[in-house]
Amino acid sequence: MKTISRDELKTKMERGEEFFLVETLAESCYQHTHLPGAIHLSPFAAQRDAPVVLPDKSALVVLYCSDITCMASGDVAEKLQAMGYGNVRVYEGGKQDWMEAGLPMEGRSRTNVRNHC
């Protein structure tokens, strides 16, 4: 499985590159905080919802979850690849890494992810 670093992801965002940034945690976690511009895709509904929220199977899809120990993004990556998505990457550091670097977040709260998810 291919990965993407925080610096690579940040650069893509700063350049305004087109790609799908997807949080794979529970909806409540996504509503609490998420990376700027991220959309939500539940691991439990990925196969059902992916064609709707990720209509272009050739586009870059960057998945993330809470931190390096979280397996949700890897699970969704495997599902997407099996469905024919050809350019999937996982940001392994996830929300925790992003927040610890002091980078901006969106959502209802910008507090530490561990307090909620």
C-alpha positions as CSV (number, residue, x, y, z in Angstrom):
1,M,0.0,0.0,0.0
2,K,1.3,3.4,-1.0
3,T,1.6,6.1,1.6
4,I,1.9,9.9,1.6
5,S,3.8,12.0,4.1
6,R,2.4,15.0,6.0
7,D,4.8,17.3,4.0
8,E,3.7,15.8,0.6
9,L,0.0,16.2,1.6
10,K,0.5,19.7,2.9
11,T,2.3,20.7,-0.4
12,K,-0.5,19.2,-2.5
13,M,-3.1,21.2,-0.5
14,E,-1.1,24.4,-0.7
15,R,-0.7,24.1,-4.5
16,G,-4.4,23.5,-4.8
17,E,-3.9,20.2,-6.5
18,E,-7.1,18.2,-7.2
19,F,-7.5,15.0,-5.2
20,F,-9.9,13.4,-2.8
21,L,-8.9,13.7,0.9
22,V,-10.9,11.2,2.9
23,E,-11.3,10.6,6.6
24,T,-12.2,7.0,7.4
25,L,-13.2,7.3,11.1
26,A,-16.7,7.4,12.5
27,E,-19.0,10.2,11.4
28,S,-18.9,11.8,14.9
29,C,-15.1,11.9,14.8
30,Y,-15.2,13.6,11.4
31,Q,-17.7,16.1,12.6
32,H,-15.5,16.8,15.6
33,T,-12.4,17.6,13.7
34,H,-11.0,16.9,10.2
35,L,-8.3,18.0,7.9
36,P,-9.3,21.0,5.7
37,G,-11.3,20.0,2.7
38,A,-11.7,16.3,3.8
39,I,-14.8,14.3,3.1
40,H,-16.1,11.4,5.1
41,L,-16.2,7.7,4.1
42,S,-17.0,5.1,6.7
43,P,-15.1,1.9,6.6
44,F,-18.4,0.0,7.1
45,A,-20.0,1.7,4.1
46,A,-17.0,2.2,1.8
47,Q,-18.0,-0.2,-0.9
48,R,-21.6,1.2,-1.0
49,D,-20.7,4.9,-0.8
50,A,-17.4,5.2,-2.7
51,P,-18.9,5.4,-6.1
52,V,-20.9,8.4,-5.0
53,V,-18.3,10.3,-3.0
54,L,-15.3,9.2,-5.2
55,P,-16.7,9.2,-8.7
56,D,-13.3,9.3,-10.5
57,K,-11.5,6.0,-10.1
58,S,-8.3,7.4,-11.6
59,A,-8.1,10.4,-9.3
60,L,-5.7,10.5,-6.4
61,V,-7.4,9.4,-3.2
62,V,-5.6,10.2,0.1
63,L,-7.1,8.4,3.1
64,Y,-6.4,9.0,6.8
65,C,-7.7,8.1,10.2
66,S,-6.6,9.1,13.8
67,D,-2.9,8.1,14.0
68,I,-0.2,5.5,13.1
69,T,-1.9,2.8,15.1
70,C,-5.3,3.2,13.4
71,M,-6.2,0.6,10.8
72,A,-9.3,2.2,9.3
73,S,-7.6,4.0,6.4
74,G,-5.6,0.9,5.4
75,D,-8.8,-1.2,5.4
76,V,-10.6,1.4,3.2
77,A,-7.6,1.6,0.9
78,E,-7.7,-2.2,0.3
79,K,-11.5,-2.0,-0.4
80,L,-11.0,0.9,-2.9
81,Q,-8.2,-0.8,-4.7
82,A,-10.3,-4.0,-5.0
83,M,-13.0,-1.8,-6.5
84,G,-10.6,-0.5,-9.2
85,Y,-9.4,2.8,-7.7
86,G,-5.8,3.0,-9.0
87,N,-4.2,5.9,-7.2
88,V,-4.9,5.4,-3.5
89,R,-2.5,6.5,-0.7
90,V,-2.6,6.4,3.0
91,Y,-1.5,9.3,5.3
92,E,-0.4,7.1,8.2
93,G,0.1,9.8,10.7
94,G,-3.5,10.9,10.4
95,K,-5.2,13.6,12.4
96,Q,-2.8,13.3,15.4
97,D,0.3,13.9,13.3
98,W,-1.4,16.8,11.5
99,M,-2.5,18.5,14.7
100,E,0.8,18.0,16.5
101,A,2.5,19.8,13.6
102,G,0.2,22.8,14.4
103,L,-1.6,22.6,11.1
104,P,-5.2,23.9,10.6
105,M,-8.3,21.7,11.2
106,E,-11.9,22.1,10.4
107,G,-15.0,20.9,12.4
108,R,-16.7,21.7,15.6
109,S,-13.6,21.5,17.7
110,R,-9.9,21.9,17.2
111,T,-8.9,20.1,20.4
112,N,-6.7,17.0,20.7
113,V,-8.2,14.1,18.7
114,R,-7.6,11.7,21.6
115,N,-10.1,13.5,23.7
116,H,-12.9,12.5,21.3
117,C,-11.9,9.6,18.9
